[in-house]
Amino acid sequence: MIIVDRPETLVVGYVVRTTNAAEADPSLARLPALWARAGAPGAFAHVPGRVDENLYAVLTDYESDHNGAYTQIVGVAVRTAARLPEGMVAVRVPGVPSLMAEARGPLPGALIDAWQKVWKHTESGATPARAFTTDLEIHHPGGVDLYVATLPSFGEPSGPPAQVQAAPA
């Protein structure tokens, strides 16, 4: 893992709230349905202003650490989110210093391995410490780039947490 300055990104997509413990139990897991919905052909065809063809997963609104609840949004990067498609939310991912890990190889195994390295880094007390504000996965044809927000050296969160805007009812 290396430290990089992650640029600000605006993502529009579908959202769920979950925990890693729930995701380990197939009867409680919510992420497979979220990813199936986001990965369906044409799922984001009606989203205007797309930046690229990648899928983005934003992990934010952490209850505590990697053992607590968090919100995951899976969607696409956009230039603006003036009009949200029904059932979608917009989230502004702040640009912050981040640990960057690459997941290459068969998915989801390679991505699970990358997250396990992040969790091991966190649990060992290694620096820089995780901020537990907003993390980002960029899924592209070559694999996944994982950006985990870190605390600055003086221990304050690096940047504000993501701002999620729900679609109008």
N, C-alpha and C positions, 0 to 999 in steps of 0.2 A: 504494500500500500504506500502511496505517496500523498503528500499534501499539495492541493491545488486550490486556486481561487475559482470557485464555481460561479458562473454568471447567473444573473437573475433570469428566471424562466416563468412564463405564464402557461398553465396547463388547464385544458378543459376536458372533463371526463366524468366517469361514473365513480361513486364513492361507497365505501363500507367502513364500519368501525369493527375492530377485531382485536385479538391478542395472539401472541405466538403459541400459547398453550391451546387455544381454541383451534388454531390452524393445524396443530399436531393430531387432532381428533377429527377424522373424516366426517363424523356426524355433526360436528359443530363448525367446521371450516367454512368460511365465507369467501375466501379469496379465489378458489377455483371457479365459482359462479361469476365473480366479478371479471376475472380474466377471460372466461368464455364469452361473456357479453361484450367486453372490449375487443376481443379478437375475432368476433363474428365479421364476415365479409360486409363491408359497407357501414360498419358501426359508427365511423366518424366522417362519412362522406358528406354529411350535411353541416359539418363544422367549418365555418368560413375562416380564412386567414391562417391556415396551417403553415407552420414553419418548415416541416419536413415530413417524411413518411414513418418516422420512428414512433414507438409507443413509449410513454413516460409513466412511471409509477412514483407518486409522491407519498411519502410516509410522514405524517405530521400529527400534531395535537396529541403528543405522547402524554399519557397519564403519569408516568414516572420514568422508567427505563425500558429496556427490551423485555422485561417481564410483565409490564403493564399494558393497558389498552392503548391503541393508536388508531388513527384514521388513515386509510389508504385510498388514493384517487388514481385510477388508471385512465389515461387519455392521451391527448396529443398536444404538442406545443403550438401555441397560436401567437399572433402578433397583438391581438386585442380580443376581448371577450364582451363586446357591447351587447350582443344578444345570445343568450345561452339556449341551446337546444333543450327541449323538455326532458327532465330527468337527469340533467347533467349539472355539474358545479364547475366553477372556475377557482383556481388556486394560484396565487402568486408565490413562487418559490424564491426567497431572497438569495441574492448572490453573497456567498460566505466562504471562508476557508473551509475546506473539506478534505477528509481522507478519501482517496479515490482507489477503488479496487476494480479490476477487470474480471468478468466472468466469461470464460471462453470454453467451448465444448458443449456437450449435450445439456439442454435445459429441461427441467429446472435444476438438475443436479449441480451444474457449475455455479448457478446463482446461490443455491443453498450453501455450497462450500464457501463462497465469498462472504455471505452473511455470517457463517460460523467463525470465519477469521476475524470479522469485525467484533462479534460478541466476545471472542477470546481476548482481543485487544482491550475491550471495555472492561471485562472482568479481571484482567491482570493489573489494571490501574495504569496501563501504559499511556504515554502522552503522544499527541494531544488527546485530551479526554473528549468523549462525545458530548455534544450539546443537547441532544434529544429535543431539537426544535423541528427541523424539517430536513428529511433526507430524500434523495432522488435516484431513481434507476432510469437509465436510458437504454431501451431495448432496440437494437439495430441488427442488421443482417449478420454482423460479425460476432454478436454476443450481447453482453450487457455491461455498461459502465455504471458503477455504483458510487454515489457521492454521499458521504456521511458527514453532516455538519459537526464541527469541532468547537470546543471552547478556546477562546484566546488564552494566552499564557497566564493572564491574571485571574482566570476562573469565571468570567462572565459569559453568558451565552453569546454566540457569534451571530448577530443579526436577529431581527424579530422573527417569530414563528410565521408560518405561511398564513395568508388571509384567504379563507374559503368563502366563496359567494355561491349561494344556492340558486338554482334555476327558479324563475318566477312560477308561482302556482297557477 
